[in-house]
Amino acid sequence: MDPVKINVTETNFFYGPRQALYKVTLGIRPRSITALIGPSGCGKSTFLRSLNRMNDLIPGARLEGKVELDGQDIYSDSMDVILLRRRVGMIFQRSNPFPMSIYDNVAYGPRVNGLVKRRIQLDEIVEKTLRAAALWDEIADRLHRSAMSLSGGQQQRLCIARALAVQPEVLLMDEPASALDPISTAKIEELIYDLRKTYTIVIVTHNMQQAARVSDETGFFLSGRLVEFSETKQIFTAPRNRETEDYITGRFG
């Protein structure tokens, strides 16, 4: 058996009285890409945000069941949620750079988390993470310009660099390319594929071709339930469940 980085067991999730997830169980392997697919409102983004307790910010939200990171229950009282969100970073659907320079966007996390003591260390982190996000060559000569001057695709890669700067172990990506043009989308996909050498990645996507191209394993959600979870090739060529097949072949969704 492969080791599991994130283990989710019999998870139910509620927004107040409304149940959004039903008995979801799956294991996410380290240094792999797991894609979550399914029609709008099926629970995949709710599930993604439950992996670093981002849903805690919503009044009345609660989770039953267990979500473990390296064997530790992330919903236990002893879990440091700030440290958790450093270990499990999040990239949102729309790029959300801070209204400051490109350099300061990347440096922000290491500064507030006290990861560096000297400016030279900060310079090294900024360059290293911008290189990891495949952005350094494009913007190395304008680090002190506003992040808002970048294109949409560059802003999204900057947000990825910002997440990488605090040295996470897991990256959660919620539709990271849905607002981008095809060329920028291709760059983001190449980047995601490259990052799996170092990070565990979970990506929510409406784009099934994208899931097929970049992921190792895929989970299909429908009406708050995980209908099927398997190797991506299996899901897209020989799904075991009729609902999965109907969704992938475009009969609904």
C-alpha positions as CSV (number, residue, x, y, z in Angstrom):
1,M,0.0,0.0,0.0
2,D,1.2,3.5,-0.8
3,P,1.5,5.9,2.1
4,V,-1.3,8.4,2.5
5,K,-0.6,12.1,3.1
6,I,-4.3,13.1,3.8
7,N,-6.8,10.5,5.0
8,V,-10.5,11.4,5.0
9,T,-12.8,9.0,6.8
10,E,-16.7,9.1,6.8
11,T,-16.9,12.8,6.6
12,N,-20.2,14.7,6.7
13,F,-20.3,18.4,6.3
14,F,-23.0,20.9,7.2
15,Y,-23.7,24.6,6.5
16,G,-26.0,25.2,9.4
17,P,-28.9,22.7,8.9
18,R,-28.0,22.0,5.3
19,Q,-25.8,18.9,4.6
20,A,-23.3,19.4,1.8
21,L,-21.2,16.2,2.1
22,Y,-22.2,12.7,2.9
23,K,-19.8,10.0,4.3
24,V,-16.8,11.0,2.1
25,T,-13.9,8.6,2.5
26,L,-10.7,8.7,0.5
27,G,-6.9,8.8,0.8
28,I,-4.6,11.3,-1.0
29,R,-1.1,10.1,-1.7
30,P,1.9,12.3,-1.2
31,R,3.5,14.0,-4.2
32,S,0.6,13.2,-6.5
33,I,-2.1,15.2,-8.2
34,T,-5.7,14.4,-7.2
35,A,-8.4,16.0,-9.3
36,L,-12.0,16.4,-8.0
37,I,-14.7,16.7,-10.7
38,G,-18.4,16.9,-10.8
39,P,-21.3,19.3,-11.7
40,S,-21.7,22.7,-10.0
41,G,-22.9,22.5,-6.4
42,C,-21.8,18.8,-6.0
43,G,-19.6,19.5,-2.9
44,K,-16.2,19.3,-4.4
45,S,-15.1,22.8,-3.3
46,T,-16.6,22.3,0.1
47,F,-14.6,19.1,0.4
48,L,-11.4,20.9,-0.8
49,R,-11.8,23.7,1.8
50,S,-12.4,21.1,4.5
51,L,-8.8,19.9,4.0
52,N,-7.3,23.1,5.6
53,R,-10.3,24.2,7.6
54,M,-11.0,27.1,5.4
55,N,-14.7,26.4,6.0
56,D,-14.2,27.3,9.7
57,L,-14.6,31.0,8.5
58,I,-18.2,30.4,7.6
59,P,-20.7,30.8,10.5
60,G,-22.6,27.6,11.3
61,A,-20.3,25.3,9.3
62,R,-19.3,22.0,10.9
63,L,-17.7,18.7,10.0
64,E,-18.4,15.2,11.3
65,G,-15.9,12.4,10.7
66,K,-12.1,12.6,10.5
67,V,-9.6,14.4,8.3
68,E,-5.9,13.4,9.0
69,L,-2.7,15.0,7.8
70,D,0.2,12.6,8.3
71,G,-1.9,10.8,10.8
72,Q,-2.9,13.8,12.8
73,D,-6.6,14.8,13.1
74,I,-6.7,18.4,11.7
75,Y,-10.1,19.0,13.5
76,S,-8.7,18.1,17.0
77,D,-8.6,20.8,19.6
78,S,-4.8,20.5,19.7
79,M,-4.4,21.4,16.0
80,D,-2.8,24.9,15.4
81,V,-5.0,26.1,12.5
82,I,-2.5,28.8,11.5
83,L,0.2,26.2,11.2
84,L,-2.2,23.9,9.4
85,R,-2.9,26.6,6.7
86,R,0.9,27.1,6.3
87,R,1.3,23.4,5.7
88,V,-1.8,23.1,3.4
89,G,-1.8,26.2,1.1
90,M,-4.7,27.3,-1.0
91,I,-4.9,28.8,-4.5
92,F,-8.3,30.3,-5.4
93,Q,-10.3,30.5,-8.6
94,R,-9.6,34.1,-9.2
95,S,-6.0,35.4,-8.7
96,N,-6.0,37.6,-5.6
97,P,-2.6,39.3,-5.4
98,F,-2.1,41.8,-2.6
99,P,-2.1,45.5,-3.8
100,M,1.7,45.8,-3.3
101,S,4.8,45.0,-5.3
102,I,5.5,41.6,-6.8
103,Y,8.4,41.2,-4.4
104,D,6.3,42.0,-1.3
105,N,3.5,39.6,-2.4
106,V,5.9,36.7,-2.2
107,A,7.8,38.0,0.8
108,Y,4.6,38.6,2.9
109,G,4.2,35.0,4.1
110,P,7.8,34.5,5.2
111,R,7.8,37.9,6.9
112,V,4.6,37.4,9.0
113,N,5.5,33.8,9.9
114,G,9.0,34.8,11.0
115,L,10.7,32.4,8.6
116,V,13.6,34.7,7.8
117,K,15.9,37.0,9.8
118,R,17.9,38.7,7.1
119,R,17.1,40.4,3.8
120,I,19.4,38.2,1.8
121,Q,17.4,35.1,3.0
122,L,14.2,36.8,1.9
123,D,15.7,37.6,-1.5
124,E,16.6,34.0,-1.9
125,I,13.1,32.8,-1.0
126,V,11.5,35.3,-3.4
127,E,13.7,34.2,-6.3
128,K,13.4,30.5,-5.5
129,T,9.6,30.5,-5.3
130,L,9.1,32.7,-8.4
131,R,11.3,30.2,-10.3
132,A,9.3,27.3,-8.9
133,A,6.1,29.1,-10.2
134,A,7.7,29.5,-13.6
135,L,7.5,33.3,-13.3
136,W,11.0,34.6,-12.5
137,D,12.3,34.9,-16.1
138,E,9.3,37.0,-17.0
139,I,9.4,39.5,-14.2
140,A,12.9,39.4,-12.7
141,D,13.6,43.0,-13.8
142,R,10.4,44.5,-12.3
143,L,10.1,42.9,-8.9
144,H,9.3,46.3,-7.3
145,R,6.4,47.1,-9.6
146,S,2.8,46.6,-8.6
147,A,1.5,43.0,-8.8
148,M,-1.6,44.5,-10.4
149,S,0.5,45.3,-13.5
150,L,0.8,41.6,-14.3
151,S,-1.5,39.7,-16.7
152,G,-4.2,37.4,-15.3
153,G,-2.1,34.3,-15.9
154,Q,1.0,35.9,-14.3
155,Q,-1.1,37.0,-11.3
156,Q,-2.3,33.4,-10.8
157,R,1.3,32.1,-10.9
158,L,2.3,34.9,-8.5
159,C,-0.4,33.6,-6.1
160,I,1.1,30.1,-6.5
161,A,4.5,31.5,-5.7
162,R,3.1,33.3,-2.7
163,A,1.6,30.0,-1.4
164,L,5.0,28.2,-2.0
165,A,7.0,30.9,-0.1
166,V,5.8,29.6,3.3
167,Q,7.1,26.0,2.4
168,P,3.8,24.1,2.4
169,E,3.5,20.4,2.0
170,V,0.1,20.4,0.3
171,L,-1.4,22.8,-2.3
172,L,-5.2,23.0,-2.7
173,M,-6.3,24.5,-6.0
174,D,-9.9,25.6,-6.6
175,E,-10.4,26.0,-10.3
176,P,-7.0,27.7,-10.7
177,A,-7.3,28.2,-14.4
178,S,-11.0,28.8,-15.0
179,A,-10.6,32.5,-15.5
180,L,-7.6,32.3,-17.8
181,D,-7.1,32.2,-21.6
182,P,-5.9,28.9,-23.2
183,I,-2.2,29.9,-23.3
184,S,-2.2,30.9,-19.6
185,T,-4.1,27.7,-18.8
186,A,-1.5,25.6,-20.5
187,K,1.3,27.3,-18.5
188,I,-0.6,26.7,-15.2
189,E,-1.1,23.0,-16.1
190,E,2.6,22.6,-16.9
191,L,3.4,24.3,-13.6
192,I,1.0,22.0,-11.6
193,Y,2.5,18.9,-13.3
194,D,6.0,20.2,-12.4
195,L,5.1,21.0,-8.7
196,R,4.0,17.4,-8.0
197,K,7.7,16.4,-7.7
198,T,7.7,18.4,-4.4
199,Y,4.1,18.9,-3.3
200,T,0.9,17.0,-2.8
201,I,-1.7,18.7,-5.0
202,V,-5.5,18.5,-4.8
203,I,-7.3,20.4,-7.7
204,V,-11.0,21.1,-8.2
205,T,-11.8,21.5,-11.9
206,H,-14.8,21.8,-14.1
207,N,-12.5,21.0,-17.0
208,M,-12.5,17.2,-17.5
209,Q,-9.7,17.4,-20.1
210,Q,-7.6,19.2,-17.6
211,A,-8.3,16.6,-14.9
212,A,-7.3,13.9,-17.5
213,R,-4.1,15.7,-18.5
214,V,-2.7,16.6,-15.1
215,S,-3.9,14.3,-12.4
216,D,-2.8,10.9,-11.1
217,E,-6.1,10.1,-9.4
218,T,-9.6,11.5,-9.8
219,G,-12.7,11.6,-7.6
220,F,-16.1,12.2,-9.0
221,F,-18.6,14.0,-6.7
222,L,-22.4,14.1,-7.2
223,S,-24.9,15.6,-4.8
224,G,-22.4,15.7,-1.9
225,R,-21.3,12.1,-2.3
226,L,-18.0,10.8,-3.6
227,V,-19.4,8.4,-6.3
228,E,-16.1,7.1,-7.5
229,F,-12.4,7.5,-6.7
230,S,-9.7,5.8,-8.8
231,E,-6.7,6.3,-11.0
232,T,-7.4,8.9,-13.5
233,K,-6.9,6.6,-16.5
234,Q,-9.5,4.2,-15.0
235,I,-12.0,6.9,-14.3
236,F,-11.8,8.3,-17.9
237,T,-11.6,5.0,-19.8
238,A,-13.4,2.4,-17.8
239,P,-15.4,4.0,-14.9
240,R,-17.0,1.4,-12.6
241,N,-20.1,3.5,-11.9
242,R,-22.8,4.4,-14.3
243,E,-23.2,8.0,-13.0
244,T,-19.5,8.6,-13.5
245,E,-19.7,7.3,-17.1
246,D,-22.8,9.5,-17.8
247,Y,-21.0,12.6,-16.5
248,I,-17.8,12.0,-18.4
249,T,-19.6,11.3,-21.6
250,G,-21.6,14.5,-21.3
251,R,-25.0,13.0,-20.7
252,F,-25.5,15.4,-17.8
253,G,-23.6,18.0,-15.9
